[in-house]
Amino acid sequence: PAQQTARPGLLGRLLGRREDGPVLRRTLDDEMLESLEELLIAADMGVDTALRVTANMAEGRMGRKLSAREIKQLLASEIARIMEPVARPLPLYPKTPQVILVVGVNGSGKTTTIGKLASQFRGAGKKVVIAAGDTFRAAAVQQLQVWGDRAGVPVLTAPEGSDPASLAFVAMTKAQADGADLLMIDTAGRLQNRQDLMEELAKIVRVIRKKDPEAPHNTLLVLDATTGQNAINQVETFRKLADVSGLVMTKLDGTAKGGILVSLADRFGLPIHAIGVGEQIDDLAPFDPEEFAAALTG
Ligand code: GDP
């Protein structure tokens, strides 16, 4: 299985390497809890979540002597408990085309994620259409076409600077006419002018609803896990701009900041549909709470 995070675990430094040695037992005391809290905060879990995790872990166990391994397991199970409710694959609906609006700031991995998802859907026998809705960034459109080619999925584009909502309408019409199962719509990620972006997203939603009142069926927010606590602000911002229904967390490979997922889960409870674990087309994995917790603490 794909690694949920490639980093060595958090606790190595605190507990030493000989984790399984029966010799190494530590007392679960205030000092130990403080050290654990610091590690969790350093991994971007956020202060509130870190305090809650350690408090739960310590409940009824203060003063006990625990092996390093037991400490890791306790911590991992607390983390997994928070993550389990949000580990949910993207729901697929019988009614087609299912419209997936993809939002997120530039650089978060939207294009890559759309490509990876398209490839997975196609592999599952679905007919997919992509709309390159970030019409103001020519580079983004080109990049999406590259991903579409890789995935073997058509990418609908519009002239640079044209109205994304018009493209969304054309794409919706085509997806319906072609009997597509899924339509993924990329969107602009410039937060510099939120009012503009909000109107742009609202207009896209308005026009696709002319074709299907229930669309979009999912609004995926793509977040870069390496941005740490900044991801919290992004969720708050995008929830004001769109009706975010779930998250994809990218760049989980190569970050020591995986704690941000716990913070997000604890705070918003939004489903995490998938995680990005690399730059290649197959590097998108379902989110596995136990594996994630074990890797984070391990
Ligand atoms: P967009 O601006 O949001 O569309 O972002 P892109 O999809 O262009 O991605 C920005 C950069 O992040 C690119 O260099 C991608 O290769 C990289 N990237 C995206 N997802 C992942 C991931 O899961 N892991 C890693 N390591 N890199 C990723």
Boltz pocket constraint, residues with backbone or C-beta under 6 A from the ligand:
constraints:
  - pocket:
      binder: B
      contacts: [[A, 104], [A, 105], [A, 106], [A, 107], [A, 108], [A, 109], [A, 110], [A, 111], [A, 112], [A, 113], [A, 140], [A, 143], [A, 189], [A, 249], [A, 250], [A, 251], [A, 252], [A, 253], [A, 254], [A, 275], [A, 276], [A, 277], [A, 278], [A, 279], [A, 283]]
      max_distance: 6.0
